[in-house]
Amino acid sequence: MAVIEVVQGDITLQETDVIVTAANESLMGGGGVDGAVHRAAGRRLADAGAAIGPCEPGDAMATPAFDLDPPVQYVIHTVGPVWEGGDHAEAEVLASCYRRCLEIADELGARSIAFPAIATGVYGFPAEKASQIAVATLMSSSTRVEQIKLVAYDQRAYDLLVAALAL
Ligand code: APR
């Protein structure tokens, strides 16, 4: 069973084998956390993303981590659902993002992974519900990953993830 930990900070500074970015379907970079990860990993990340994309919402794809410092070896790009009110399978797509990232982390032999709060920024997914989906999905997924970090970028996101973990 993986240990799930909530931290507040920048995902590009996490010392895990894999970091997850909240991408768009092109995998060529964007704003928000995707912008930060692409800036930290360097220009090769967008080229690698373009070579394997597009990525469907709910799915995930891995590339090398390029200029990100060790121990980070891979970036897993996942595409969250755009929030459209909750009646368009957004919850199922978001859960799929977390599940697929763990599946790929297992394929890569990763033992630690850091997730941002997928879809809760530009894509508008309500953060409290997204936190509960993230924790419930990760806790119910079997994986060889031993350490899962949920990285909150601000205090509110941190509090919501801690509350979700305590449910
Ligand atoms: N480290 C950790 N978390 C971060 C960072 C960072 N450096 N920067 C932003 N975040 C947080 C945001 O505060 C938000 O809680 O990541 C969460 C996800 O927000 P977005 O990055 O906007 O991702 P998302 O809502 O999934 O929208 C994806 O935005 O940037 C574009 O190309 C991307 O089209 C895609 C869309």
Backbone and ligand atoms as CSV (ligand in chain L), in Angstrom:
chain,resi,resn,atom,element,x,y,z
A,1,MET,N,N,0.855,-1.183,0.000
A,1,MET,CA,C,0.000,0.000,0.000
A,1,MET,C,C,0.897,1.241,0.000
A,2,ALA,N,N,0.635,2.133,-0.919
A,2,ALA,CA,C,1.453,3.348,-0.994
A,2,ALA,C,C,1.135,4.300,0.158
A,3,VAL,N,N,2.148,5.019,0.586
A,3,VAL,CA,C,1.955,6.088,1.573
A,3,VAL,C,C,1.577,7.349,0.809
A,4,ILE,N,N,0.453,7.947,1.176
A,4,ILE,CA,C,0.006,9.179,0.506
A,4,ILE,C,C,0.257,10.370,1.426
A,5,GLU,N,N,0.964,11.361,0.890
A,5,GLU,CA,C,1.353,12.526,1.705
A,5,GLU,C,C,0.923,13.804,0.987
A,6,VAL,N,N,0.415,14.763,1.719
A,6,VAL,CA,C,0.056,16.066,1.132
A,6,VAL,C,C,1.176,17.045,1.453
A,7,VAL,N,N,1.669,17.724,0.430
A,7,VAL,CA,C,2.700,18.747,0.650
A,7,VAL,C,C,2.256,20.030,-0.036
A,8,GLN,N,N,2.757,21.157,0.444
A,8,GLN,CA,C,2.469,22.434,-0.224
A,8,GLN,C,C,3.763,22.903,-0.855
A,9,GLY,N,N,3.700,23.235,-2.145
A,9,GLY,CA,C,4.912,23.716,-2.806
A,9,GLY,C,C,4.820,23.607,-4.304
A,10,ASP,N,N,5.981,23.632,-4.914
A,10,ASP,CA,C,6.099,23.603,-6.377
A,10,ASP,C,C,6.423,22.176,-6.816
A,11,ILE,N,N,5.644,21.662,-7.715
A,11,ILE,CA,C,5.851,20.252,-8.118
A,11,ILE,C,C,7.216,20.063,-8.777
A,12,THR,N,N,7.777,21.121,-9.372
A,12,THR,CA,C,9.066,20.951,-10.052
A,12,THR,C,C,10.221,20.796,-9.056
A,13,LEU,N,N,9.929,20.982,-7.777
A,13,LEU,CA,C,10.976,20.826,-6.754
A,13,LEU,C,C,10.829,19.522,-5.975
A,14,GLN,N,N,9.886,18.691,-6.372
A,14,GLN,CA,C,9.668,17.437,-5.626
A,14,GLN,C,C,10.713,16.400,-6.013
A,15,GLU,N,N,11.231,15.692,-5.040
A,15,GLU,CA,C,12.275,14.696,-5.295
A,15,GLU,C,C,11.650,13.296,-5.372
A,16,THR,N,N,10.924,13.087,-6.457
A,16,THR,CA,C,10.288,11.782,-6.679
A,16,THR,C,C,10.737,11.240,-8.036
A,17,ASP,N,N,10.594,9.944,-8.247
A,17,ASP,CA,C,11.030,9.343,-9.520
A,17,ASP,C,C,10.265,9.932,-10.703
A,18,VAL,N,N,8.974,10.229,-10.424
A,18,VAL,CA,C,8.084,10.718,-11.475
A,18,VAL,C,C,7.344,11.953,-10.971
A,19,ILE,N,N,7.191,12.947,-11.849
A,19,ILE,CA,C,6.238,14.017,-11.518
A,19,ILE,C,C,5.173,14.043,-12.602
A,20,VAL,N,N,3.967,14.357,-12.210
A,20,VAL,CA,C,2.826,14.378,-13.128
A,20,VAL,C,C,2.531,15.831,-13.494
A,21,THR,N,N,2.267,16.083,-14.768
A,21,THR,CA,C,1.833,17.423,-15.175
A,21,THR,C,C,0.412,17.368,-15.701
A,22,ALA,N,N,-0.333,18.441,-15.438
A,22,ALA,CA,C,-1.723,18.577,-15.909
A,22,ALA,C,C,-1.665,19.235,-17.286
A,23,ALA,N,N,-1.678,18.412,-18.298
A,23,ALA,CA,C,-1.399,18.855,-19.671
A,23,ALA,C,C,-2.680,19.135,-20.455
A,24,ASN,N,N,-2.481,19.625,-21.673
A,24,ASN,CA,C,-3.607,19.622,-22.629
A,24,ASN,C,C,-3.319,18.517,-23.640
A,25,GLU,N,N,-4.276,18.256,-24.511
A,25,GLU,CA,C,-4.189,17.055,-25.348
A,25,GLU,C,C,-2.973,17.047,-26.279
A,26,SER,N,N,-2.428,18.213,-26.587
A,26,SER,CA,C,-1.274,18.238,-27.512
A,26,SER,C,C,0.001,17.732,-26.837
A,27,LEU,N,N,0.052,17.817,-25.502
A,27,LEU,CA,C,1.268,17.488,-24.709
A,27,LEU,C,C,2.444,18.390,-25.071
A,28,MET,N,N,2.143,19.562,-25.637
A,28,MET,CA,C,3.246,20.453,-26.045
A,28,MET,C,C,3.438,21.608,-25.078
A,29,GLY,N,N,2.780,21.530,-23.917
A,29,GLY,CA,C,2.976,22.571,-22.906
A,29,GLY,C,C,1.845,23.586,-22.920
A,30,GLY,N,N,1.809,24.345,-21.826
A,30,GLY,CA,C,0.739,25.353,-21.692
A,30,GLY,C,C,1.071,26.264,-20.539
A,31,GLY,N,N,0.035,26.636,-19.777
A,31,GLY,CA,C,0.263,27.509,-18.629
A,31,GLY,C,C,0.259,26.698,-17.343
A,32,GLY,N,N,-0.070,27.349,-16.258
A,32,GLY,CA,C,-0.231,26.673,-14.960
A,32,GLY,C,C,0.899,25.719,-14.640
A,33,VAL,N,N,0.519,24.579,-14.065
A,33,VAL,CA,C,1.559,23.630,-13.649
A,33,VAL,C,C,2.295,23.083,-14.878
A,34,ASP,N,N,1.577,22.956,-16.002
A,34,ASP,CA,C,2.211,22.454,-17.232
A,34,ASP,C,C,3.326,23.415,-17.671
A,35,GLY,N,N,3.050,24.704,-17.557
A,35,GLY,CA,C,4.061,25.699,-17.920
A,35,GLY,C,C,5.285,25.588,-17.026
A,36,ALA,N,N,5.036,25.385,-15.740
A,36,ALA,CA,C,6.160,25.274,-14.791
A,36,ALA,C,C,7.006,24.039,-15.086
A,37,VAL,N,N,6.318,22.926,-15.367
A,37,VAL,CA,C,7.064,21.679,-15.632
A,37,VAL,C,C,7.851,21.802,-16.928
A,38,HIS,N,N,7.237,22.379,-17.953
A,38,HIS,CA,C,7.967,22.538,-19.224
A,38,HIS,C,C,9.148,23.501,-19.073
A,39,ARG,N,N,8.984,24.543,-18.302
A,39,ARG,CA,C,10.117,25.462,-18.076
A,39,ARG,C,C,11.256,24.743,-17.371
A,40,ALA,N,N,10.909,23.915,-16.395
A,40,ALA,CA,C,11.953,23.230,-15.605
A,40,ALA,C,C,12.608,22.098,-16.390
A,41,ALA,N,N,11.834,21.430,-17.223
A,41,ALA,CA,C,12.373,20.273,-17.970
A,41,ALA,C,C,13.083,20.704,-19.248
A,42,GLY,N,N,12.769,21.904,-19.725
A,42,GLY,CA,C,13.428,22.406,-20.933
A,42,GLY,C,C,12.651,22.100,-22.205
A,43,ARG,N,N,13.165,22.631,-23.287
A,43,ARG,CA,C,12.461,22.600,-24.574
A,43,ARG,C,C,12.241,21.191,-25.120
A,44,ARG,N,N,13.105,20.261,-24.691
A,44,ARG,CA,C,12.975,18.899,-25.231
A,44,ARG,C,C,11.658,18.256,-24.803
A,45,LEU,N,N,11.091,18.746,-23.670
A,45,LEU,CA,C,9.857,18.118,-23.173
A,45,LEU,C,C,8.706,18.313,-24.161
A,46,ALA,N,N,8.609,19.519,-24.724
A,46,ALA,CA,C,7.531,19.780,-25.693
A,46,ALA,C,C,7.726,18.939,-26.959
A,47,ASP,N,N,8.967,18.789,-27.384
A,47,ASP,CA,C,9.243,17.961,-28.579
A,47,ASP,C,C,8.867,16.498,-28.307
A,48,ALA,N,N,9.215,16.023,-27.105
A,48,ALA,CA,C,8.902,14.621,-26.757
A,48,ALA,C,C,7.387,14.436,-26.645
A,49,GLY,N,N,6.722,15.461,-26.078
A,49,GLY,CA,C,5.256,15.386,-25.962
A,49,GLY,C,C,4.598,15.364,-27.327
A,50,ALA,N,N,5.092,16.225,-28.225
A,50,ALA,CA,C,4.520,16.284,-29.578
A,50,ALA,C,C,4.696,14.961,-30.309
A,51,ALA,N,N,5.795,14.271,-29.997
A,51,ALA,CA,C,6.097,13.010,-30.696
A,51,ALA,C,C,5.145,11.884,-30.281
A,52,ILE,N,N,4.593,11.961,-29.070
A,52,ILE,CA,C,3.721,10.863,-28.610
A,52,ILE,C,C,2.252,11.296,-28.517
A,53,GLY,N,N,1.971,12.590,-28.533
A,53,GLY,CA,C,0.583,13.062,-28.410
A,53,GLY,C,C,-0.185,12.852,-29.702
A,54,PRO,N,N,-1.478,13.162,-29.753
A,54,PRO,CA,C,-2.258,13.728,-28.645
A,54,PRO,C,C,-2.637,12.686,-27.592
A,55,CYS,N,N,-3.020,13.203,-26.431
A,55,CYS,CA,C,-3.424,12.356,-25.300
A,55,CYS,C,C,-4.886,12.672,-24.993
A,56,GLU,N,N,-5.687,11.639,-24.907
A,56,GLU,CA,C,-7.117,11.811,-24.610
A,56,GLU,C,C,-7.336,12.223,-23.156
A,57,PRO,N,N,-8.347,13.022,-22.851
A,57,PRO,CA,C,-8.680,13.291,-21.445
A,57,PRO,C,C,-8.882,11.970,-20.688
A,58,GLY,N,N,-8.304,11.906,-19.487
A,58,GLY,CA,C,-8.400,10.680,-18.690
A,58,GLY,C,C,-7.262,9.722,-18.932
A,59,ASP,N,N,-6.509,9.941,-19.990
A,59,ASP,CA,C,-5.370,9.068,-20.258
A,59,ASP,C,C,-4.093,9.782,-19.806
A,60,ALA,N,N,-2.982,9.083,-19.911
A,60,ALA,CA,C,-1.688,9.632,-19.469
A,60,ALA,C,C,-0.581,9.011,-20.309
A,61,MET,N,N,0.495,9.781,-20.522
A,61,MET,CA,C,1.625,9.292,-21.323
A,61,MET,C,C,2.911,9.807,-20.681
A,62,ALA,N,N,3.974,9.012,-20.768
A,62,ALA,CA,C,5.244,9.363,-20.111
A,62,ALA,C,C,6.299,9.791,-21.120
A,63,THR,N,N,7.120,10.741,-20.664
A,63,THR,CA,C,8.321,11.115,-21.416
A,63,THR,C,C,9.479,11.170,-20.422
A,64,PRO,N,N,10.721,11.246,-20.940
A,64,PRO,CA,C,11.824,11.512,-20.008
A,64,PRO,C,C,11.615,12.885,-19.346
A,65,ALA,N,N,12.365,13.105,-18.264
A,65,ALA,CA,C,12.229,14.361,-17.515
A,65,ALA,C,C,13.246,15.412,-17.968
A,66,PHE,N,N,14.158,15.024,-18.868
A,66,PHE,CA,C,15.143,15.950,-19.459
A,66,PHE,C,C,15.866,16.792,-18.391
A,67,ASP,N,N,15.662,18.105,-18.365
A,67,ASP,CA,C,16.482,18.969,-17.494
A,67,ASP,C,C,16.041,18.982,-16.034
A,68,LEU,N,N,14.970,18.248,-15.704
A,68,LEU,CA,C,14.577,18.194,-14.278
A,68,LEU,C,C,15.660,17.427,-13.520
A,69,ASP,N,N,15.947,17.885,-12.305
A,69,ASP,CA,C,17.060,17.278,-11.551
A,69,ASP,C,C,16.690,15.887,-11.042
A,70,PRO,N,N,17.725,15.033,-10.912
A,70,PRO,CA,C,17.490,13.739,-10.246
A,70,PRO,C,C,16.901,13.968,-8.846
A,71,PRO,N,N,16.090,13.028,-8.327
A,71,PRO,CA,C,15.836,11.701,-8.869
A,71,PRO,C,C,14.748,11.671,-9.947
A,72,VAL,N,N,14.216,12.820,-10.343
A,72,VAL,CA,C,13.097,12.795,-11.304
A,72,VAL,C,C,13.613,12.229,-12.627
A,73,GLN,N,N,13.006,11.112,-13.054
A,73,GLN,CA,C,13.429,10.473,-14.313
A,73,GLN,C,C,12.392,10.644,-15.421
A,74,TYR,N,N,11.137,10.747,-15.022
A,74,TYR,CA,C,10.059,10.794,-16.022
A,74,TYR,C,C,9.042,11.870,-15.649
A,75,VAL,N,N,8.425,12.410,-16.685
A,75,VAL,CA,C,7.237,13.251,-16.522
A,75,VAL,C,C,6.068,12.450,-17.094
A,76,ILE,N,N,5.020,12.289,-16.304
A,76,ILE,CA,C,3.796,11.677,-16.844
A,76,ILE,C,C,2.812,12.808,-17.121
A,77,HIS,N,N,2.432,12.914,-18.374
A,77,HIS,CA,C,1.502,13.960,-18.821
A,77,HIS,C,C,0.097,13.365,-18.787
A,78,THR,N,N,-0.795,13.989,-18.040
A,78,THR,CA,C,-2.180,13.517,-18.039
A,78,THR,C,C,-3.094,14.681,-18.362
A,79,VAL,N,N,-4.193,14.383,-19.028
A,79,VAL,CA,C,-5.132,15.433,-19.462
A,79,VAL,C,C,-6.409,15.295,-18.654
A,80,GLY,N,N,-6.682,16.271,-17.829
A,80,GLY,CA,C,-7.871,16.249,-16.989
A,80,GLY,C,C,-9.117,16.665,-17.770
A,81,PRO,N,N,-10.267,16.516,-17.146
A,81,PRO,CA,C,-11.525,16.931,-17.775
A,81,PRO,C,C,-11.743,18.435,-17.613
A,82,VAL,N,N,-12.265,19.054,-18.615
A,82,VAL,CA,C,-12.725,20.444,-18.462
A,82,VAL,C,C,-14.069,20.373,-17.730
A,83,TRP,N,N,-14.201,21.140,-16.630
A,83,TRP,CA,C,-15.448,21.103,-15.844
A,83,TRP,C,C,-16.583,21.724,-16.646
A,84,GLU,N,N,-17.676,20.958,-16.835
A,84,GLU,CA,C,-18.822,21.491,-17.573
A,84,GLU,C,C,-20.090,21.363,-16.742
A,85,GLY,N,N,-19.925,21.385,-15.420
A,85,GLY,CA,C,-21.111,21.341,-14.565
A,85,GLY,C,C,-21.284,20.028,-13.834
A,86,GLY,N,N,-20.557,19.003,-14.253
A,86,GLY,CA,C,-20.575,17.741,-13.500
A,86,GLY,C,C,-21.403,16.629,-14.126
A,87,ASP,N,N,-22.123,16.948,-15.206
A,87,ASP,CA,C,-22.945,15.889,-15.833
A,87,ASP,C,C,-22.323,15.333,-17.103
A,88,HIS,N,N,-21.034,15.537,-17.268
A,88,HIS,CA,C,-20.369,15.052,-18.492
A,88,HIS,C,C,-19.226,14.101,-18.154
A,89,ALA,N,N,-19.460,13.273,-17.124
A,89,ALA,CA,C,-18.481,12.243,-16.715
A,89,ALA,C,C,-17.160,12.842,-16.259
A,90,GLU,N,N,-17.185,14.097,-15.815
A,90,GLU,CA,C,-15.935,14.733,-15.369
A,90,GLU,C,C,-15.294,13.951,-14.223
A,91,ALA,N,N,-16.094,13.475,-13.283
A,91,ALA,CA,C,-15.523,12.767,-12.123
A,91,ALA,C,C,-14.821,11.486,-12.574
A,92,GLU,N,N,-15.451,10.775,-13.504
A,92,GLU,CA,C,-14.860,9.506,-13.992
A,92,GLU,C,C,-13.568,9.782,-14.767
A,93,VAL,N,N,-13.565,10.854,-15.547
A,93,VAL,CA,C,-12.350,11.184,-16.318
A,93,VAL,C,C,-11.214,11.571,-15.369
A,94,LEU,N,N,-11.533,12.339,-14.336
A,94,LEU,CA,C,-10.490,12.738,-13.378
A,94,LEU,C,C,-9.940,11.513,-12.639
A,95,ALA,N,N,-10.819,10.623,-12.218
A,95,ALA,CA,C,-10.364,9.397,-11.536
A,95,ALA,C,C,-9.461,8.594,-12.469
A,96,SER,N,N,-9.834,8.554,-13.738
A,96,SER,CA,C,-9.014,7.838,-14.726
A,96,SER,C,C,-7.616,8.438,-14.841
A,97,CYS,N,N,-7.505,9.752,-14.740
A,97,CYS,CA,C,-6.173,10.396,-14.790
A,97,CYS,C,C,-5.268,9.818,-13.695
A,98,TYR,N,N,-5.776,9.769,-12.483
A,98,TYR,CA,C,-4.953,9.280,-11.359
A,98,TYR,C,C,-4.632,7.797,-11.520
A,99,ARG,N,N,-5.614,7.027,-11.974
A,99,ARG,CA,C,-5.412,5.571,-12.151
A,99,ARG,C,C,-4.389,5.308,-13.250
A,100,ARG,N,N,-4.533,6.002,-14.381
A,100,ARG,CA,C,-3.615,5.773,-15.502
A,100,ARG,C,C,-2.197,6.204,-15.141
A,101,CYS,N,N,-2.058,7.271,-14.403
A,101,CYS,CA,C,-0.697,7.710,-13.998
A,101,CYS,C,C,-0.019,6.641,-13.139
A,102,LEU,N,N,-0.774,6.019,-12.232
A,102,LEU,CA,C,-0.177,4.951,-11.405
A,102,LEU,C,C,0.175,3.742,-12.262
A,103,GLU,N,N,-0.688,3.409,-13.213
A,103,GLU,CA,C,-0.403,2.264,-14.101
A,103,GLU,C,C,0.902,2.504,-14.856
A,104,ILE,N,N,1.068,3.711,-15.374
A,104,ILE,CA,C,2.287,4.029,-16.131
A,104,ILE,C,C,3.501,4.085,-15.207
A,105,ALA,N,N,3.310,4.632,-14.009
A,105,ALA,CA,C,4.418,4.641,-13.032
A,105,ALA,C,C,4.870,3.212,-12.740
A,106,ASP,N,N,3.926,2.294,-12.633
A,106,ASP,CA,C,4.279,0.881,-12.402
A,106,ASP,C,C,5.041,0.322,-13.604
A,107,GLU,N,N,4.585,0.647,-14.812
A,107,GLU,CA,C,5.283,0.167,-16.024
A,107,GLU,C,C,6.722,0.688,-16.051
A,108,LEU,N,N,6.921,1.889,-15.506
A,108,LEU,CA,C,8.250,2.508,-15.514
A,108,LEU,C,C,9.112,2.019,-14.354
A,109,GLY,N,N,8.499,1.297,-13.421
A,109,GLY,CA,C,9.244,0.835,-12.239
A,109,GLY,C,C,9.475,1.945,-11.229
A,110,ALA,N,N,8.666,2.984,-11.280
A,110,ALA,CA,C,8.818,4.108,-10.349
A,110,ALA,C,C,8.349,3.696,-8.952
A,111,ARG,N,N,8.998,4.223,-7.927
A,111,ARG,CA,C,8.605,3.916,-6.553
A,111,ARG,C,C,8.044,5.155,-5.857
A,112,SER,N,N,8.162,6.311,-6.501
A,112,SER,CA,C,7.600,7.527,-5.892
A,112,SER,C,C,7.086,8.434,-7.003
A,113,ILE,N,N,5.996,9.154,-6.699
A,113,ILE,CA,C,5.336,9.979,-7.714
A,113,ILE,C,C,4.725,11.201,-7.048
A,114,ALA,N,N,4.756,12.334,-7.748
A,114,ALA,CA,C,4.133,13.570,-7.231
A,114,ALA,C,C,3.049,14.012,-8.213
A,115,PHE,N,N,1.870,14.307,-7.665
A,115,PHE,CA,C,0.725,14.762,-8.471
A,115,PHE,C,C,0.402,16.214,-8.139
A,116,PRO,N,N,0.090,17.046,-9.149
A,116,PRO,CA,C,-0.551,18.328,-8.868
A,116,PRO,C,C,-2.057,18.087,-8.720
A,117,ALA,N,N,-2.784,19.141,-8.399
A,117,ALA,CA,C,-4.255,19.023,-8.286
A,117,ALA,C,C,-4.842,19.120,-9.690
A,118,ILE,N,N,-4.829,18.026,-10.388
A,118,ILE,CA,C,-5.221,17.954,-11.795
A,118,ILE,C,C,-6.607,18.564,-12.012
A,119,ALA,N,N,-6.720,19.392,-13.045
A,119,ALA,CA,C,-7.987,19.947,-13.550
A,119,ALA,C,C,-8.595,21.041,-12.677
A,120,THR,N,N,-7.967,21.376,-11.556
A,120,THR,CA,C,-8.587,22.355,-10.627
A,120,THR,C,C,-8.202,23.795,-10.936
A,121,GLY,N,N,-7.420,24.016,-11.975
A,121,GLY,CA,C,-7.052,25.391,-12.340
A,121,GLY,C,C,-7.837,25.848,-13.552
A,122,VAL,N,N,-7.155,25.958,-14.672
A,122,VAL,CA,C,-7.796,26.416,-15.928
A,122,VAL,C,C,-9.028,25.581,-16.259
A,123,TYR,N,N,-8.959,24.286,-15.958
A,123,TYR,CA,C,-10.081,23.406,-16.352
A,123,TYR,C,C,-11.275,23.501,-15.407
A,124,GLY,N,N,-11.104,24.217,-14.273
A,124,GLY,CA,C,-12.254,24.622,-13.473
A,124,GLY,C,C,-12.930,23.577,-12.625
A,125,PHE,N,N,-12.291,22.425,-12.431
A,125,PHE,CA,C,-12.919,21.377,-11.623
A,125,PHE,C,C,-12.948,21.846,-10.163
A,126,PRO,N,N,-14.117,21.792,-9.498
A,126,PRO,CA,C,-14.178,22.244,-8.093
A,126,PRO,C,C,-13.138,21.513,-7.232
A,127,ALA,N,N,-12.328,22.295,-6.522
A,127,ALA,CA,C,-11.142,21.723,-5.869
A,127,ALA,C,C,-11.489,20.716,-4.767
A,128,GLU,N,N,-12.574,20.979,-4.022
A,128,GLU,CA,C,-12.910,20.054,-2.915
A,128,GLU,C,C,-13.289,18.691,-3.483
A,129,LYS,N,N,-14.125,18.685,-4.496
A,129,LYS,CA,C,-14.564,17.414,-5.099
A,129,LYS,C,C,-13.375,16.732,-5.770
A,130,ALA,N,N,-12.527,17.510,-6.421
A,130,ALA,CA,C,-11.355,16.931,-7.093
A,130,ALA,C,C,-10.414,16.285,-6.077
A,131,SER,N,N,-10.265,16.907,-4.927
A,131,SER,CA,C,-9.386,16.344,-3.873
A,131,SER,C,C,-9.928,15.012,-3.390
A,132,GLN,N,N,-11.247,14.939,-3.235
A,132,GLN,CA,C,-11.855,13.684,-2.756
A,132,GLN,C,C,-11.721,12.576,-3.799
A,133,ILE,N,N,-11.868,12.936,-5.062
A,133,ILE,CA,C,-11.713,11.950,-6.136
A,133,ILE,C,C,-10.265,11.466,-6.195
A,134,ALA,N,N,-9.334,12.401,-6.084
A,134,ALA,CA,C,-7.906,12.035,-6.137
A,134,ALA,C,C,-7.567,11.041,-5.033
A,135,VAL,N,N,-7.934,11.361,-3.800
A,135,VAL,CA,C,-7.587,10.508,-2.657
A,135,VAL,C,C,-8.306,9.161,-2.760
A,136,ALA,N,N,-9.590,9.182,-3.072
A,136,ALA,CA,C,-10.341,7.913,-3.143
A,136,ALA,C,C,-9.767,7.009,-4.238
A,137,THR,N,N,-9.424,7.596,-5.373
A,137,THR,CA,C,-8.890,6.792,-6.488
A,137,THR,C,C,-7.523,6.213,-6.128
A,138,LEU,N,N,-6.670,7.041,-5.566
A,138,LEU,CA,C,-5.309,6.568,-5.225
A,138,LEU,C,C,-5.360,5.506,-4.136
A,139,MET,N,N,-6.262,5.678,-3.173
A,139,MET,CA,C,-6.346,4.698,-2.082
A,139,MET,C,C,-6.925,3.369,-2.551
A,140,SER,N,N,-7.680,3.410,-3.650
A,140,SER,CA,C,-8.316,2.156,-4.099
A,140,SER,C,C,-7.561,1.515,-5.266
A,141,SER,N,N,-6.410,2.104,-5.623
A,141,SER,CA,C,-5.641,1.551,-6.752
A,141,SER,C,C,-4.502,0.691,-6.230
A,142,SER,N,N,-4.358,-0.509,-6.786
A,142,SER,CA,C,-3.199,-1.332,-6.384
A,142,SER,C,C,-2.017,-0.906,-7.253
A,143,THR,N,N,-0.880,-0.715,-6.594
A,143,THR,CA,C,0.294,-0.205,-7.305
A,143,THR,C,C,1.556,-0.606,-6.554
A,144,ARG,N,N,2.661,-0.652,-7.260
A,144,ARG,CA,C,3.958,-0.919,-6.601
A,144,ARG,C,C,4.623,0.396,-6.168
A,145,VAL,N,N,4.001,1.521,-6.513
A,145,VAL,CA,C,4.515,2.814,-6.055
A,145,VAL,C,C,4.391,2.854,-4.532
A,146,GLU,N,N,5.473,3.287,-3.872
A,146,GLU,CA,C,5.475,3.280,-2.401
A,146,GLU,C,C,5.170,4.651,-1.806
A,147,GLN,N,N,5.500,5.718,-2.549
A,147,GLN,CA,C,5.288,7.063,-2.010
A,147,GLN,C,C,4.536,7.902,-3.021
A,148,ILE,N,N,3.393,8.433,-2.603
A,148,ILE,CA,C,2.587,9.326,-3.452
A,148,ILE,C,C,2.510,10.674,-2.765
A,149,LYS,N,N,2.969,11.724,-3.458
A,149,LYS,CA,C,2.872,13.070,-2.917
A,149,LYS,C,C,1.770,13.811,-3.669
A,150,LEU,N,N,0.843,14.396,-2.915
A,150,LEU,CA,C,-0.177,15.265,-3.511
A,150,LEU,C,C,0.301,16.687,-3.249
A,151,VAL,N,N,0.665,17.381,-4.311
A,151,VAL,CA,C,1.318,18.686,-4.172
A,151,VAL,C,C,0.295,19.809,-4.344
A,152,ALA,N,N,0.057,20.530,-3.252
A,152,ALA,CA,C,-0.860,21.675,-3.272
A,152,ALA,C,C,-0.038,22.926,-3.523
A,153,TYR,N,N,-0.562,23.800,-4.383
A,153,TYR,CA,C,0.205,24.998,-4.722
A,153,TYR,C,C,-0.127,26.151,-3.788
A,154,ASP,N,N,-1.243,26.017,-3.064
A,154,ASP,CA,C,-1.593,27.090,-2.114
A,154,ASP,C,C,-2.250,26.468,-0.876
A,155,GLN,N,N,-2.453,27.289,0.132
A,155,GLN,CA,C,-2.946,26.812,1.427
A,155,GLN,C,C,-4.335,26.179,1.309
A,156,ARG,N,N,-5.204,26.789,0.494
A,156,ARG,CA,C,-6.572,26.222,0.383
A,156,ARG,C,C,-6.519,24.827,-0.213
A,157,ALA,N,N,-5.727,24.683,-1.266
A,157,ALA,CA,C,-5.608,23.358,-1.892
A,157,ALA,C,C,-5.023,22.361,-0.894
A,158,TYR,N,N,-4.072,22.821,-0.109
A,158,TYR,CA,C,-3.460,21.960,0.916
A,158,TYR,C,C,-4.522,21.506,1.923
A,159,ASP,N,N,-5.296,22.439,2.416
A,159,ASP,CA,C,-6.317,22.111,3.427
A,159,ASP,C,C,-7.357,21.136,2.871
A,160,LEU,N,N,-7.727,21.333,1.603
A,160,LEU,CA,C,-8.735,20.443,0.994
A,160,LEU,C,C,-8.187,19.020,0.832
A,161,LEU,N,N,-6.922,18.922,0.456
A,161,LEU,CA,C,-6.331,17.578,0.285
A,161,LEU,C,C,-6.172,16.885,1.636
A,162,VAL,N,N,-5.765,17.635,2.652
A,162,VAL,CA,C,-5.634,17.050,3.995
A,162,VAL,C,C,-6.998,16.579,4.495
A,163,ALA,N,N,-8.016,17.381,4.232
A,163,ALA,CA,C,-9.380,17.000,4.666
A,163,ALA,C,C,-9.849,15.749,3.916
A,164,ALA,N,N,-9.525,15.690,2.631
A,164,ALA,CA,C,-9.932,14.510,1.831
A,164,ALA,C,C,-9.232,13.259,2.338
A,165,LEU,N,N,-7.981,13.404,2.747
A,165,LEU,CA,C,-7.206,12.252,3.243
A,165,LEU,C,C,-7.753,11.786,4.598
A,166,ALA,N,N,-8.371,12.700,5.312
A,166,ALA,CA,C,-8.867,12.357,6.661
A,166,ALA,C,C,-10.266,11.748,6.625
A,167,LEU,N,N,-10.903,11.743,5.450
A,167,LEU,CA,C,-12.284,11.223,5.350
A,167,LEU,C,C,-12.322,9.720,5.698
L,1,APR,N1,N,3.347,23.207,-8.742
L,1,APR,C1,C,2.247,22.563,-8.268
L,1,APR,N2,N,0.981,22.910,-8.585
L,1,APR,C2,C,0.823,23.969,-9.416
L,1,APR,C3,C,1.920,24.691,-9.955
L,1,APR,C4,C,3.220,24.259,-9.581
L,1,APR,N3,N,4.327,24.876,-10.047
L,1,APR,N4,N,1.425,25.687,-10.754
L,1,APR,C5,C,0.079,25.598,-10.691
L,1,APR,N5,N,-0.285,24.576,-9.886
L,1,APR,C6,C,-1.639,24.116,-9.538
L,1,APR,C7,C,-2.771,25.113,-9.692
L,1,APR,O1,O,-2.839,25.961,-8.568
L,1,APR,C8,C,-3.960,24.161,-9.771
L,1,APR,O2,O,-4.371,23.828,-8.448
L,1,APR,O3,O,-1.974,23.082,-10.452
L,1,APR,C9,C,-3.377,22.888,-10.410
L,1,APR,C10,C,-3.858,22.605,-11.826
L,1,APR,O4,O,-4.063,23.829,-12.507
L,1,APR,P1,P,-3.663,24.017,-14.067
L,1,APR,O5,O,-2.204,24.025,-14.172
L,1,APR,O6,O,-4.426,25.187,-14.566
L,1,APR,O7,O,-4.168,22.655,-14.763
L,1,APR,P2,P,-5.635,22.243,-15.251
L,1,APR,O8,O,-6.700,22.891,-14.454
L,1,APR,O9,O,-5.590,20.757,-15.329
L,1,APR,O10,O,-5.723,22.855,-16.715
L,1,APR,C11,C,-4.904,22.295,-17.717
L,1,APR,O11,O,-4.095,24.412,-18.423
L,1,APR,O12,O,-1.918,25.037,-18.476
L,1,APR,C12,C,-2.938,24.555,-19.241
L,1,APR,O13,O,-1.823,23.234,-20.911
L,1,APR,C13,C,-2.657,23.174,-19.773
L,1,APR,O14,O,-4.525,23.261,-21.231
L,1,APR,C14,C,-4.043,22.708,-20.036
L,1,APR,C15,C,-4.823,23.269,-18.856
